[in-house]
Amino acid sequence: MIAATNLDGMFGRIDIYLFDQLLRGRIPRGARVLDAGCGDGRNIRYLLDAGYDVSAVDADPNAIGEVMRLAADLNAELPPTNFRREPVEAMSFDDSSMDVVVSIAVLHFAKSDEQFEGMLESIWRVLKPGGLFFCRLASNIGMEFRMVHRRGRRFLLPDGTERYLVDEAMLLEWTGRLGGVLADPLKTTIVQDQRCMTTWVVRKVS
């Protein structure tokens, strides 16, 4: 039996829905994976340790420093250029260079429609045809009448935070607009009296 502490050492604090994609073979060994808005790297610890070709971007230099230290601690033999301090909407990776792009709790920090669109288009640009885009972001799905409108698509959530919120129609529209197909149905977790987090998984077909 594998002890819980061993699981923590292997997978860290990985998002459970990203873990599900791994279990289903959606992120095969050897894949080039980009964490767009990596934070401290909690969602790529396993990938770094398992020898994936991992890249990461974040506008926060402290976050990139943390991820580079994590990669060094795990003896991940990756070039420093894989880890870049830059905003998601202005990533400098080559077109069609990534097999998988992961973006978890990032897009809902968009300040405007223009920034949201810029982040999505940048992610899509670096993703290979046939590649997988895995995204978790705040939505209003299931709590439509609990959100207080501020401006544009910015809303005050019951938990006291302000976020850029999507809805089902918007995500389906963007799926088609980008040239993708849903790899999974949209799935939303409602955190009681706090927020809604939607999982959006898209396969790039064009």
N, CA, C and O of each residue as an XYZ file, in Angstrom:
824
protein
N       0.840     -1.195      0.000
C       0.000      0.000      0.000
C       0.879      1.250      0.000
O       1.862      1.318      0.738
N       0.524      2.250     -0.834
C       1.271      3.499     -0.905
C       0.755      4.447      0.169
O      -0.442      4.728      0.227
N       1.641      4.936      1.011
C       1.239      5.849      2.074
C       0.855      7.197      1.490
O       1.353      7.607      0.442
N      -0.050      7.880      2.200
C      -0.498      9.194      1.738
C       0.667     10.157      1.616
O       0.691     10.994      0.712
N       1.636     10.047      2.520
C       2.788     10.949      2.463
C       3.592     10.723      1.198
O       4.167     11.668      0.657
N       3.647      9.466      0.706
C       4.337      9.180     -0.537
C       3.602      9.787     -1.721
O       4.230     10.285     -2.654
N       2.286      9.747     -1.689
C       1.494     10.366     -2.755
C       1.751     11.863     -2.800
O       1.870     12.441     -3.880
N       1.835     12.491     -1.641
C       2.108     13.917     -1.582
C       3.485     14.216     -2.166
O       3.664     15.212     -2.866
N       4.436     13.371     -1.883
C       5.762     13.569     -2.429
C       5.800     13.410     -3.936
O       6.575     14.084     -4.615
N       4.966     12.522     -4.464
C       4.927     12.295     -5.909
C       4.169     13.386     -6.649
O       4.626     13.887     -7.676
N       3.006     13.750     -6.120
C       2.097     14.614     -6.868
C       1.936     16.011     -6.286
O       1.403     16.897     -6.953
N       2.389     16.222     -5.053
C       2.249     17.535     -4.443
C       0.795     17.963     -4.356
O      -0.084     17.160     -4.041
N       0.550     19.231     -4.637
C      -0.800     19.790     -4.525
C      -1.454     19.950     -5.894
O      -2.125     20.948     -6.154
N      -1.259     18.980     -6.755
C      -1.784     19.031     -8.113
C      -3.312     19.160     -8.103
O      -3.993     18.553     -7.277
N      -3.825     19.947     -9.018
C      -5.272     20.076     -9.171
C      -5.860     18.703     -9.485
O      -5.361     17.999    -10.362
N      -6.910     18.326     -8.776
C      -7.458     16.973     -8.911
C      -8.000     16.712    -10.313
O      -7.997     15.573    -10.781
N      -8.462     17.759    -10.979
C      -9.002     17.574    -12.323
C      -7.884     17.431    -13.351
O      -8.073     16.772    -14.373
N      -6.733     18.030    -13.103
C      -5.564     17.783    -13.941
C      -5.043     16.372    -13.701
O      -4.627     15.694    -14.641
N      -5.064     15.933    -12.463
C      -4.671     14.563    -12.125
C      -5.538     13.565    -12.891
O      -5.052     12.529    -13.344
N      -6.817     13.885    -13.029
C      -7.729     13.035    -13.786
C      -7.282     12.913    -15.246
O      -7.367     11.832    -15.830
N      -6.814     14.001    -15.832
C      -6.326     13.946    -17.213
C      -5.103     13.035    -17.321
O      -4.958     12.305    -18.302
N      -4.239     13.074    -16.335
C      -3.084     12.177    -16.312
C      -3.528     10.719    -16.231
O      -3.022      9.868    -16.962
N      -4.468     10.439    -15.346
C      -4.953      9.071    -15.175
C      -5.585      8.530    -16.450
O      -5.541      7.327    -16.710
N      -6.167      9.414    -17.238
C      -6.840      9.000    -18.470
C      -5.913      8.994    -19.684
O      -6.363      8.772    -20.808
N      -4.636      9.235    -19.464
C      -3.667      9.158    -20.537
C      -3.681     10.327    -21.495
O      -3.176     10.223    -22.613
N      -4.252     11.437    -21.072
C      -4.359     12.604    -21.940
C      -3.041     13.386    -22.025
O      -2.866     14.204    -22.929
N      -2.112     13.138    -21.085
C      -0.827     13.839    -21.078
C       0.258     12.764    -21.121
O       0.835     12.431    -20.086
N       0.541     12.221    -22.300
C       1.457     11.082    -22.397
C       2.892     11.451    -22.100
O       3.291     12.606    -22.244
N       3.672     10.458    -21.683
C       5.095     10.664    -21.432
C       5.760     11.194    -22.701
O       5.463     10.749    -23.809
N       6.651     12.139    -22.514
C       7.329     12.739    -23.644
C       6.646     13.974    -24.176
O       7.196     14.670    -25.029
N       5.445     14.260    -23.681
C       4.724     15.435    -24.146
C       5.421     16.708    -23.693
O       6.014     16.758    -22.615
N       5.343     17.725    -24.522
C       5.849     19.040    -24.127
C       4.680     19.801    -23.521
O       3.687     20.072    -24.196
N       4.803     20.146    -22.237
C       3.699     20.720    -21.468
C       4.073     22.114    -20.994
O       5.152     22.331    -20.444
N       3.165     23.051    -21.216
C       3.353     24.430    -20.751
C       2.337     24.758    -19.677
O       1.138     24.553    -19.867
N       2.811     25.269    -18.544
C       1.931     25.796    -17.503
C       1.875     27.307    -17.689
O       2.835     28.016    -17.387
N       0.743     27.790    -18.188
C       0.571     29.210    -18.497
C      -0.028     29.926    -17.287
O      -1.238     29.900    -17.061
N       0.851     30.562    -16.521
C       0.468     31.164    -15.244
C       0.750     30.173    -14.145
O      -0.159     29.738    -13.437
N       2.028     29.810    -14.000
C       2.423     28.638    -13.207
C       2.372     28.836    -11.701
O       2.312     27.852    -10.964
N       2.394     30.085    -11.214
C       2.471     30.274     -9.774
C       3.703     29.585     -9.218
O       4.787     29.680     -9.792
N       3.537     28.893     -8.105
C       4.695     28.233     -7.473
C       4.997     26.856     -8.057
O       5.884     26.155     -7.571
N       4.258     26.467     -9.102
C       4.543     25.202     -9.775
C       3.837     23.997     -9.199
O       4.214     22.862     -9.490
N       2.828     24.220     -8.395
C       2.187     23.087     -7.713
C       1.596     22.074     -8.697
O       1.516     20.885     -8.387
N       1.183     22.538     -9.880
C       0.552     21.624    -10.832
C       1.533     20.943    -11.773
O       1.133     20.101    -12.577
N       2.809     21.294    -11.686
C       3.784     20.656    -12.574
C       4.869     19.898    -11.813
O       5.821     19.402    -12.415
N       4.727     19.810    -10.510
C       5.732     19.073     -9.729
C       5.892     17.645    -10.248
O       7.011     17.206    -10.514
N       4.796     16.926    -10.393
C       4.867     15.545    -10.870
C       5.471     15.490    -12.267
O       6.296     14.623    -12.557
N       5.060     16.415    -13.136
C       5.552     16.409    -14.510
C       7.059     16.642    -14.551
O       7.768     16.000    -15.326
N       7.540     17.545    -13.733
C       8.979     17.789    -13.656
C       9.716     16.546    -13.159
O      10.753     16.166    -13.701
N       9.173     15.931    -12.138
C       9.815     14.764    -11.527
C       9.786     13.554    -12.445
O      10.675     12.704    -12.399
N       8.741     13.485    -13.293
C       8.561     12.318    -14.161
C       9.271     12.462    -15.505
O       9.182     11.576    -16.354
N       9.971     13.570    -15.698
C      10.776     13.706    -16.901
C      10.070     14.289    -18.108
O      10.569     14.176    -19.228
N       8.920     14.908    -17.903
C       8.250     15.582    -19.009
C       9.067     16.806    -19.438
O       9.865     17.340    -18.667
N       8.851     17.232    -20.676
C       9.474     18.452    -21.190
C       8.570     19.621    -20.787
O       7.665     20.009    -21.526
N       8.831     20.164    -19.618
C       7.949     21.160    -19.010
C       8.470     22.570    -19.261
O       9.667     22.837    -19.152
N       7.546     23.465    -19.599
C       7.831     24.894    -19.671
C       6.820     25.610    -18.784
O       5.762     25.069    -18.462
N       7.163     26.836    -18.394
C       6.263     27.584    -17.518
C       6.455     29.076    -17.738
O       7.568     29.545    -17.976
N       5.364     29.807    -17.656
C       5.438     31.267    -17.701
C       4.613     31.845    -16.563
O       3.621     31.258    -16.130
N       5.040     32.993    -16.095
C       4.285     33.751    -15.107
C       4.835     35.174    -15.124
O       6.033     35.390    -15.305
N       3.939     36.136    -14.932
C       4.377     37.532    -14.905
C       5.133     37.871    -13.621
O       5.838     38.878    -13.558
N       4.985     37.034    -12.610
C       5.619     37.273    -11.312
C       7.020     36.651    -11.283
O       7.147     35.431    -11.392
N       8.069     37.460    -11.139
C       9.422     36.890    -11.115
C       9.641     35.933     -9.959
O      10.425     34.991    -10.082
N       8.969     36.150     -8.841
C       9.100     35.240     -7.698
C       8.561     33.858     -8.037
O       9.113     32.845     -7.606
N       7.482     33.819     -8.810
C       6.906     32.537     -9.213
C       7.874     31.776    -10.108
O       8.094     30.581     -9.914
N       8.447     32.458    -11.079
C       9.395     31.791    -11.972
C      10.620     31.319    -11.202
O      11.129     30.229    -11.461
N      11.093     32.115    -10.271
C      12.210     31.697     -9.431
C      11.881     30.446     -8.642
O      12.710     29.544     -8.518
N      10.665     30.392     -8.105
C      10.232     29.225     -7.324
C      10.178     27.977     -8.191
O      10.605     26.904     -7.764
N       9.658     28.108     -9.402
C       9.562     26.951    -10.293
C      10.946     26.478    -10.724
O      11.184     25.274    -10.822
N      11.846     27.395    -10.978
C      13.208     26.994    -11.356
C      13.911     26.275    -10.202
O      14.662     25.326    -10.428
N      13.670     26.724     -8.971
C      14.230     26.024     -7.801
C      13.620     24.634     -7.673
O      14.316     23.670     -7.352
N      12.326     24.535     -7.922
C      11.661     23.228     -7.860
C      12.250     22.285     -8.898
O      12.527     21.123     -8.599
N      12.443     22.777    -10.115
C      13.021     21.950    -11.168
C      14.427     21.485    -10.782
O      14.797     20.336    -11.023
N      15.204     22.387    -10.184
C      16.562     22.015     -9.757
C      16.519     20.976     -8.646
O      17.299     20.024     -8.656
N      15.617     21.150     -7.692
C      15.491     20.198     -6.589
C      15.119     18.806     -7.079
O      15.518     17.803     -6.488
N      14.346     18.751     -8.171
C      13.892     17.476     -8.714
C      14.832     16.946     -9.797
O      14.556     15.937    -10.446
N      15.950     17.654     -9.974
C      16.951     17.253    -10.978
C      16.369     17.155    -12.387
O      16.771     16.305    -13.181
N      15.421     18.037    -12.678
C      14.852     18.086    -14.020
C      15.860     18.745    -14.958
O      16.251     19.893    -14.751
N      16.272     18.022    -15.974
C      17.296     18.518    -16.894
C      16.629     19.316    -18.008
O      16.436     18.825    -19.120
N      16.286     20.550    -17.684
C      15.585     21.425    -18.623
C      16.347     22.732    -18.753
O      16.916     23.211    -17.772
N      16.370     23.318    -19.939
C      17.094     24.588    -20.109
C      16.373     25.727    -19.399
O      15.148     25.700    -19.289
N      17.104     26.721    -18.918
C      16.484     27.870    -18.246
C      15.473     28.597    -19.117
O      14.548     29.227    -18.604
N      15.645     28.512    -20.440
C      14.715     29.195    -21.343
C      13.322     28.596    -21.328
O      12.390     29.182    -21.879
N      13.166     27.429    -20.702
C      11.823     26.844    -20.556
C      10.981     27.624    -19.557
O       9.758     27.491    -19.542
N      11.625     28.436    -18.720
C      10.927     29.139    -17.647
C      11.063     30.643    -17.880
O      12.157     31.200    -17.791
N       9.950     31.284    -18.176
C      10.009     32.667    -18.650
C       9.090     33.586    -17.847
O       7.933     33.270    -17.572
N       9.652     34.724    -17.487
C       8.871     35.749    -16.807
C       8.185     36.606    -17.875
O       8.800     37.497    -18.461
N       6.927     36.326    -18.111
C       6.171     37.086    -19.089
C       4.680     36.819    -18.885
O       4.303     35.751    -18.402
N       3.836     37.778    -19.248
C       2.394     37.562    -19.098
C       1.892     36.540    -20.108
O       2.465     36.380    -21.185
N       0.830     35.862    -19.751
C       0.279     34.826    -20.614
C      -0.094     35.388    -21.981
O       0.083     34.721    -23.001
N      -0.606     36.608    -22.002
C      -1.055     37.186    -23.278
C       0.106     37.608    -24.175
O      -0.122     38.017    -25.314
N       1.332     37.520    -23.695
C       2.503     37.915    -24.491
C       3.593     36.856    -24.408
O       4.771     37.199    -24.296
N       3.234     35.595    -24.460
C       4.221     34.526    -24.370
C       5.108     34.514    -25.611
O       4.652     34.815    -26.714
N       6.377     34.163    -25.421
C       7.343     34.192    -26.515
C       7.692     32.812    -27.059
O       8.599     32.697    -27.883
N       7.011     31.778    -26.630
C       7.261     30.446    -27.180
C       6.804     30.392    -28.639
O       5.920     31.138    -29.058
N       7.425     29.497    -29.395
C       7.124     29.386    -30.823
C       5.692     28.909    -31.064
O       5.081     28.258    -30.217
N       5.186     29.246    -32.221
C       3.881     28.753    -32.649
C       3.893     27.224    -32.667
O       4.893     26.606    -33.032
N       2.772     26.628    -32.270
C       2.567     25.171    -32.369
C       3.713     24.373    -31.755
O       4.149     23.367    -32.315
N       4.197     24.829    -30.599
C       5.356     24.183    -29.977
C       5.000     23.316    -28.773
O       5.867     22.616    -28.249
N       3.755     23.344    -28.326
C       3.362     22.627    -27.115
C       2.304     21.562    -27.403
O       1.365     21.785    -28.168
N       2.478     20.402    -26.774
C       1.468     19.338    -26.893
C       0.291     19.583    -25.958
O      -0.851     19.251    -26.279
N       0.578     20.162    -24.806
C      -0.440     20.422    -23.787
C      -0.171     21.789    -23.177
O       0.970     22.121    -22.856
N      -1.223     22.576    -23.020
C      -1.121     23.824    -22.268
C      -2.099     23.743    -21.102
O      -3.278     23.434    -21.276
N      -1.588     24.024    -19.923
C      -2.373     24.002    -18.690
C      -2.507     25.434    -18.183
O      -1.528     26.177    -18.125
N      -3.721     25.809    -17.819
C      -3.948     27.135    -17.236
C      -4.971     26.987    -16.120
O      -6.160     26.797    -16.375
N      -4.502     27.074    -14.891
C      -5.366     26.807    -13.735
C      -5.449     28.043    -12.854
O      -4.440     28.526    -12.340
N      -6.670     28.550    -12.688
C      -6.932     29.729    -11.850
C      -6.107     30.927    -12.320
O      -5.466     31.609    -11.520
N      -6.135     31.168    -13.623
C      -5.383     32.270    -14.221
C      -6.288     33.205    -15.021
O      -6.273     34.417    -14.804
N      -7.073     32.654    -15.940
C      -7.838     33.485    -16.867
C      -8.863     34.365    -16.161
O      -9.243     35.412    -16.686
N      -9.314     33.955    -14.982
C     -10.324     34.786    -14.305
C      -9.725     36.032    -13.655
O     -10.442     36.821    -13.040
N      -8.415     36.206    -13.791
C      -7.799     37.461    -13.340
C      -7.750     38.513    -14.448
O      -7.225     39.606    -14.237
N      -8.288     38.195    -15.616
C      -8.327     39.165    -16.711
C      -9.050     40.433    -16.259
O     -10.090     40.369    -15.602
N      -8.491     41.569    -16.617
C      -9.081     42.857    -16.253
C     -10.128     43.317    -17.254
O     -10.932     44.201    -16.959
N     -10.116     42.712    -18.449
C     -11.004     43.168    -19.511
C     -11.207     42.047    -20.513
O     -10.515     41.029    -20.473
N     -12.173     42.244    -21.423
C     -12.373     41.292    -22.515
C     -11.112     41.179    -23.360
O     -10.748     40.091    -23.807
N     -10.441     42.322    -23.577
C      -9.248     42.336    -24.415
C      -8.133     41.480    -23.811
O      -7.454     40.746    -24.530
N      -7.944     41.575    -22.493
C      -6.906     40.766    -21.873
C      -7.283     39.292    -21.886
O      -6.430     38.443    -22.143
N      -8.525     38.977    -21.617
C      -8.985     37.581    -21.659
C      -8.748     37.007    -23.047
O      -8.198     35.914    -23.188
N      -9.162     37.745    -24.073
C      -8.976     37.290    -25.449
C      -7.495     37.140    -25.772
O      -7.100     36.182    -26.435
N      -6.676     38.075    -25.311
C      -5.241     37.997    -25.558
C      -4.616     36.761    -24.947
O      -3.772     36.121    -25.574
N      -5.016     36.413    -23.732
C      -4.480     35.219    -23.081
C      -4.880     33.960    -23.834
O      -4.053     33.077    -24.060
N      -6.145     33.878    -24.221
C      -6.616     32.696    -24.945
C      -5.907     32.544    -26.287
O      -5.471     31.450    -26.648
N      -5.796     33.639    -27.015
C      -5.177     33.562    -28.341
C      -3.694     33.225    -28.244
O      -3.163     32.533    -29.114
N      -3.020     33.699    -27.207
C      -1.621     33.360    -27.001
C      -1.455     31.881    -26.679
O      -0.558     31.221    -27.204
N      -2.314     31.370    -25.823
C      -2.295     29.940    -25.491
C      -2.535     29.103    -26.737
O      -1.834     28.122    -26.982
N      -3.526     29.496    -27.516
C      -3.887     28.718    -28.706
C      -2.779     28.751    -29.753
O      -2.557     27.771    -30.465
N      -2.094     29.873    -29.840
C      -1.011     30.017    -30.816
C       0.115     29.021    -30.558
O       0.658     28.449    -31.503
N       0.473     28.806    -29.292
C       1.606     27.926    -28.988
C       1.221     26.448    -28.955
O       2.093     25.581    -28.902
N      -0.079     26.159    -28.985
C      -0.549     24.772    -28.916
C      -0.517     24.127    -30.307
O      -0.967     24.721    -31.287
N       0.017     22.917    -30.379
C       0.072     22.183    -31.641
C      -1.324     21.746    -32.081
O      -2.186     21.528    -31.230
N      -1.568     21.614    -33.378
C      -2.793     20.947    -33.838
C      -2.875     19.545    -33.237
O      -1.901     18.792    -33.262
N      -4.022     19.210    -32.708
C      -4.184     17.942    -31.996
C      -3.850     18.032    -30.530
O      -4.085     17.088    -29.775
N      -3.293     19.182    -30.112
C      -2.903     19.367    -28.720
C      -4.080     19.596    -27.799
O      -5.208     19.805    -28.245
N      -3.798     19.553    -26.490
C      -4.839     19.647    -25.471
C      -4.663     20.914    -24.647
O      -3.568     21.211    -24.169
N      -5.745     21.652    -24.487
C      -5.781     22.820    -23.612
C      -6.627     22.467    -22.399
O      -7.817     22.176    -22.526
N      -6.002     22.494    -21.212
C      -6.710     22.209    -19.962
C      -6.799     23.485    -19.156
O      -5.778     24.099    -18.847
N      -8.021     23.893    -18.809
C      -8.222     25.167    -18.126
C      -9.217     25.013    -16.980
O     -10.250     24.356    -17.103
N      -8.863     25.646    -15.859
C      -9.814     25.785    -14.745
C      -9.941     27.271    -14.472
O      -8.938     27.969    -14.315
N     -11.174     27.756    -14.415
C     -11.385     29.184    -14.216
C     -12.725     29.426    -13.549
O     -13.617     28.578    -13.581
N     -12.853     30.599    -12.945
C     -14.096     30.955    -12.261
C     -15.197     31.211    -13.280
O     -14.946     31.747    -14.359
N     -16.414     30.824    -12.929
C     -17.582     31.051    -13.781
C     -18.765     31.421    -12.887
O     -18.661     31.458    -11.661
N     -19.881     31.691    -13.542
C     -21.108     31.924    -12.767
C     -22.042     30.724    -12.836
O     -23.167     30.789    -12.340
N     -21.592     29.631    -13.444
C     -22.452     28.480    -13.702
C     -22.931     27.863    -12.385
O     -22.130     27.397    -11.574
N     -24.234     27.869    -12.192
C     -24.827     27.316    -10.979
C     -25.042     28.324     -9.870
O     -25.734     28.032     -8.895
N     -24.453     29.521    -10.003
C     -24.638     30.573     -8.994
C     -24.887     31.918     -9.686
O     -24.437     32.966     -9.223
N     -25.607     31.860    -10.792
C     -25.794     33.036    -11.628
C     -26.353     34.238    -10.867
O     -26.003     35.381    -11.163
N     -27.205     33.985     -9.907
C     -27.879     35.088     -9.216
C     -27.172     35.491     -7.918
O     -27.674     36.323     -7.163
N     -26.011     34.896     -7.668
C     -25.255     35.240     -6.461
C     -24.112     36.200     -6.755
O     -23.477     36.718     -5.837
N     -23.852     36.436     -8.037
C     -22.726     37.277     -8.431
C     -23.189     38.728     -8.595
O     -24.261     38.979     -9.145
N     -22.391     39.672     -8.124
C     -22.732     41.095     -8.199
C     -21.916     41.734     -9.319
O     -20.686     41.759     -9.279
N     -22.627     42.247    -10.312
C     -21.939     42.810    -11.471
C     -21.184     44.085    -11.113
O     -21.715     44.952    -10.418
N     -19.941     44.198    -11.589
C     -19.134     45.393    -11.399
C     -19.015     46.161    -12.722
O     -19.518     47.277    -12.850
N     -18.349     45.553    -13.690
C     -18.189     46.174    -15.004
C     -17.795     45.084    -15.983
O     -17.102     44.133    -15.623
N     -18.242     45.229    -17.227
C     -17.917     44.215    -18.217
C     -18.287     42.828    -17.722
O     -19.434     42.576    -17.353
N     -17.317     41.934    -17.716
C     -17.530     40.589    -17.175
C     -16.869     40.416    -15.807
O     -16.631     39.290    -15.368
N     -16.578     41.512    -15.144
C     -16.033     41.472    -13.787
C     -17.182     41.470    -12.792
O     -18.096     42.290    -12.876
N     -17.123     40.527    -11.837
C     -18.185     40.360    -10.849
C     -17.583     40.199     -9.460
O     -16.468     39.700     -9.305
N     -18.335     40.625     -8.458
C     -17.997     40.359     -7.068
C     -18.623     39.031     -6.681
O     -19.830     38.838     -6.822
N     -17.788     38.110     -6.189
C     -18.246     36.785     -5.792
C     -18.668     36.787     -4.327
O     -18.259     37.668     -3.571
N     -19.478     35.815     -3.916
C     -19.864     35.740     -2.506
C     -18.691     35.607     -1.549
O     -18.812     35.951     -0.373
N     -17.539     35.107     -2.041
C     -16.378     34.977     -1.155
C     -15.631     36.298     -0.969
O     -14.625     36.351     -0.262
N     -16.128     37.372     -1.609
C     -15.536     38.688     -1.436
C     -14.496     39.062     -2.476
O     -13.993     40.185     -2.461
N     -14.159     38.144     -3.382
C     -13.188     38.456     -4.434
C     -13.902     38.954     -5.683
O     -15.090     38.703     -5.886
N     -13.151     39.663     -6.510
C     -13.685     40.111     -7.793
C     -12.970     39.368     -8.903
O     -11.740     39.310     -8.919
N     -13.724     38.799     -9.830
C     -13.152     37.981    -10.888
C     -13.832     38.283    -12.224
O     -14.947     38.802    -12.280
N     -13.116     37.937    -13.298
C     -13.683     37.928    -14.644
C     -14.395     36.588    -14.790
O     -13.756     35.538    -14.726
N     -15.701     36.615    -14.985
C     -16.473     35.375    -14.993
C     -16.953     35.012    -16.389
O     -17.413     35.864    -17.149
N     -16.836     33.729    -16.708
C     -17.381     33.182    -17.945
C     -18.669     32.443    -17.622
O     -18.997     32.207    -16.459
N     -19.395     32.082    -18.684
C     -20.569     31.229    -18.529
C     -20.516     30.135    -19.598
O     -19.598     30.111    -20.418
N     -21.478     29.249    -19.590
C     -21.454     28.116    -20.510
C     -21.461     28.566    -21.967
O     -20.678     28.075    -22.780
N     -22.343     29.494    -22.287
C     -22.451     29.944    -23.679
C     -21.134     30.543    -24.163
O     -20.713     30.304    -25.295
N     -20.492     31.318    -23.303
C     -19.229     31.956    -23.687
C     -18.142     30.913    -23.939
O     -17.402     31.024    -24.917
N     -18.034     29.915    -23.087
C     -17.008     28.888    -23.272
C     -17.263     28.066    -24.526
O     -16.319     27.712    -25.233
N     -18.511     27.759    -24.812
C     -18.824     27.017    -26.026
C     -18.535     27.860    -27.262
O     -18.042     27.347    -28.267
N     -18.841     29.145    -27.188
C     -18.545     30.039    -28.304
C     -17.045     30.112    -28.558
O     -16.602     30.036    -29.704
N     -16.259     30.260    -27.484
C     -14.818     30.342    -27.634
C     -14.231     29.031    -28.140
O     -13.257     29.049    -28.892
N     -14.795     27.905    -27.749
C     -14.311     26.614    -28.243
C     -14.376     26.565    -29.764
O     -13.416     26.169    -30.425
N     -15.509     26.968    -30.307
C     -15.652     26.992    -31.754
C     -14.838     28.082    -32.417
O     -14.264     27.874    -33.486
N     -14.788     29.229    -31.793
C     -14.062     30.369    -32.342
C     -12.572     30.081    -32.468
O     -11.930     30.513    -33.426
N     -12.029     29.361    -31.513
C     -10.610     29.020    -31.545
C     -10.298     27.944    -32.570
O      -9.172     27.854    -33.060
N     -11.287     27.135    -32.891
C     -11.047     26.004    -33.770
C     -10.754     24.751    -32.973
O      -9.835     23.996    -33.291
N     -11.545     24.537    -31.933
C     -11.349     23.383    -31.077
C     -12.634     22.602    -30.886
O     -13.702     23.013    -31.341
N     -12.518     21.468    -30.205
C     -13.672     20.669    -29.802
C     -13.497     20.314    -28.332
O     -12.376     20.131    -27.858
N     -14.593     20.220    -27.627
C     -14.513     19.824    -26.223
C     -13.999     18.396    -26.107
O     -14.544     17.478    -26.719
N     -12.948     18.218    -25.318
C     -12.459     16.871    -25.031
C     -13.288     16.223    -23.930
O     -13.383     14.998    -23.857
N     -13.883     17.043    -23.077
C     -14.794     16.614    -22.014
C     -15.945     17.607    -21.970
O     -15.788     18.751    -22.396
N     -17.100     17.190    -21.461
C     -18.141     18.178    -21.192
C     -17.644     19.177    -20.149
O     -16.792     18.850    -19.323
N     -18.176     20.382    -20.190
C     -17.852     21.356    -19.155
C     -18.270     20.792    -17.798
O     -19.348     20.215    -17.658
N     -17.404     20.967    -16.804
C     -17.697     20.468    -15.454
C     -17.459     21.601    -14.468
O     -16.398     22.225    -14.471
N     -18.442     21.861    -13.630
C     -18.344     22.980    -12.693
C     -18.483     22.493    -11.265
O     -19.408     21.753    -10.930
N     -17.551     22.921    -10.431
C     -17.600     22.657     -9.001
C     -18.117     23.905     -8.298
O     -17.550     24.987     -8.448
N     -19.191     23.754     -7.534
C     -19.747     24.865     -6.769
C     -19.267     24.750     -5.333
O     -19.585     23.789     -4.632
N     -18.503     25.734     -4.909
C     -18.052     25.789     -3.521
C     -19.108     26.589     -2.755
O     -19.293     27.780     -3.007
N     -19.779     25.948     -1.843
C     -20.967     26.504     -1.201
C     -20.761     27.935     -0.726
O     -19.861     28.236      0.058
N     -21.649     28.823     -1.244
C     -21.683     30.234     -0.827
C     -20.348     30.955     -1.040
O     -20.068     31.951     -0.374
N     -19.524     30.454     -1.969
C     -18.241     31.110     -2.217
C     -18.003     31.398     -3.691
O     -17.905     32.560     -4.088
N     -17.906     30.333     -4.521
C     -17.521     30.528     -5.913
C     -17.872     29.302     -6.744
O     -18.254     28.262     -6.206
N     -17.740     29.433     -8.050
C     -17.881     28.315     -8.982
C     -16.602     28.210     -9.796
O     -16.099     29.216    -10.296
N     -16.072     27.001     -9.931
C     -14.885     26.778    -10.748
C     -15.221     25.757    -11.836
O     -15.658     24.641    -11.556
N     -15.005     26.173    -13.078
C     -15.349     25.332    -14.219
C     -14.094     24.761    -14.866
O     -13.089     25.454    -15.025
N     -14.172     23.482    -15.236
C     -13.095     22.798    -15.952
C     -13.447     22.768    -17.433
O     -14.501     22.268    -17.824
N     -12.549     23.311    -18.248
C     -12.747     23.466    -19.688
C     -11.580     22.780    -20.382
O     -10.442     23.241    -20.291
N     -11.857     21.679    -21.078
C     -10.802     20.889    -21.715
C     -11.092     20.841    -23.209
O     -12.137     20.347    -23.632
N     -10.155     21.359    -24.009
C     -10.384     21.544    -25.436
C      -9.253     20.909    -26.229
O      -8.079     21.056    -25.890
N      -9.625     20.198    -27.294
C      -8.656     19.638    -28.227
C      -8.562     20.555    -29.448
O      -9.584     20.924    -30.027
N      -7.359     20.919    -29.834
C      -7.161     21.798    -30.985
C      -7.243     20.988    -32.277
O      -6.475     20.048    -32.479
N      -8.175     21.357    -33.141
C      -8.314     20.641    -34.399
C      -7.901     21.487    -35.595
O      -7.797     20.970    -36.707
N      -7.665     22.775    -35.387
C      -7.227     23.632    -36.499
C      -6.419     24.804    -35.951
O      -5.955     25.647    -36.719
